[in-house]
Amino acid sequence: MLKEAVFKSFDNTDSLETQLADRIARQLQDAVDARGKASLVVSGGSTPLKLFKALSNKAIDWNEVFVTLADERWVDNAHKDSNERLVRENLLQNRAASAKFRGLKNMFASAEEGAAMTSEHLANVPRPFDVVVLGMGNDGHTCSWFPCSDDLMRALDSDALCEAVTPRTAPHERITLTKKAILNSRQIYLHLVGEQKLSVYRQALESDDIKAMPIRVVLGQHKTPVDVYWSA
Ligand SMILES: O=C(O)[C@H](O)[C@@H](O)[C@H](O)[C@H](O)COP(=O)(O)O
C-alpha cells in the first residue's frame, strides 16, 4: 500500500481549475522573484485544457517562464494529436503568450533519432522544474510511461532528460521525460477529473508494482511533493 499523497477534492472542474491555476501562478512568480526565472512542465490529453486557459490569463512575468511538456507524440506540430499544438492554442495565449516554450518534437523522422537533440534543447530549462502538472490514463500511465511497454524501464532508468517510447496500447511513437527528470521538481500536481480516474488512483495506491501502473513511480516516492487535484 502506497502512502496517500495530499489529496484535494473539488465538486466541479471550475473550482479545481481556479484554485490550481492560482497556486501554479503563485509558485511560478515566486520562482521568478527568487531565481529570476521559472519552469513549468505540462501534460497533454484532454484534462488540462481549461486549466491552460485559466493559467494563460494570470498576471505573472511569463517572459521569464520556460514551458515544456511531460511527453509528446511524434507527429507534426499541426497534427490533431500534437501536445505542442494543444499547448500553443490553449496555454501560450493571452498573458502567457510571452512564455519561452520548448517543445519536445524536432525535425528527425523518429523520436528514437530525435531524443538526444530534444534533451539538448531542454538543457537551459531551469531545474529542478518549479511546477510539473501530470495527468493519468485509465491504465495507470503518466507521461508516456505505459504499463508493460517494452521500453518502459528505459524511461524509468535513464539518466537522460527524455527517451523515445513506442506504446503498444496507444497511437504514435512518443518522446517522454524520464523518471529522473520528472522527479527533479519542486512540486508535482496530479490533475484528475471524474470517478473513473479516482478509482484508478485508489487502485494505484494499493500496490507498488510500477510496471503494472507506472503512476506509482510518482505516488510511491518521497523526494518530490505530489498534490492530487481531483474533481467529480
Ligand atoms: O500526451 C499524453 O497523452 C499525456 O501527457 C498523458 O500522460 C495524459 O496526461 C493521460 O493520458 C491523461 O489523458 P486525459 O487527460 O486525456 O485523460
The ligand as a Tripos MOL2 file, in Angstrom:
@<TRIPOS>MOLECULE
LIG
   17    16     1     0     0
SMALL
NO_CHARGES

@<TRIPOS>ATOM
      1 O1          0.0310   13.1880  -24.0320 O.co2     1 LIG1
      2 C1         -0.4870   12.4280  -23.2560 C.2       1 LIG1
      3 O2         -1.2300   11.5110  -23.6000 O.co2     1 LIG1
      4 C2         -0.2370   12.6140  -21.8030 C.3       1 LIG1
      5 O3          0.6370   13.5070  -21.3690 O.3       1 LIG1
      6 C3         -0.8020   11.5870  -20.9050 C.3       1 LIG1
      7 O4          0.0590   11.1360  -19.9130 O.3       1 LIG1
      8 C4         -2.1130   12.1160  -20.3400 C.3       1 LIG1
      9 O5         -1.8520   13.0280  -19.3120 O.3       1 LIG1
     10 C5         -3.0050   10.9930  -19.8460 C.3       1 LIG1
     11 O6         -3.1700   10.0700  -20.8800 O.3       1 LIG1
     12 C6         -4.3710   11.5040  -19.4320 C.3       1 LIG1
     13 O7         -5.0620   11.9340  -20.5580 O.3       1 LIG1
     14 P1         -6.5040   12.5700  -20.4860 P.3       1 LIG1
     15 O8         -6.3640   13.8890  -19.8060 O.co2     1 LIG1
     16 O9         -6.9220   12.7380  -21.9210 O.co2     1 LIG1
     17 O10        -7.3520   11.6190  -19.7210 O.co2     1 LIG1
@<TRIPOS>BOND
     1     1     2 2
     2     2     3 1
     3     2     4 1
     4     4     5 1
     5     4     6 1
     6     6     7 1
     7     6     8 1
     8     8     9 1
     9     8    10 1
    10    10    11 1
    11    10    12 1
    12    12    13 1
    13    13    14 1
    14    14    15 2
    15    14    16 1
    16    14    17 1
@<TRIPOS>SUBSTRUCTURE
     1 LIG1         1 GROUP 0 **** ****
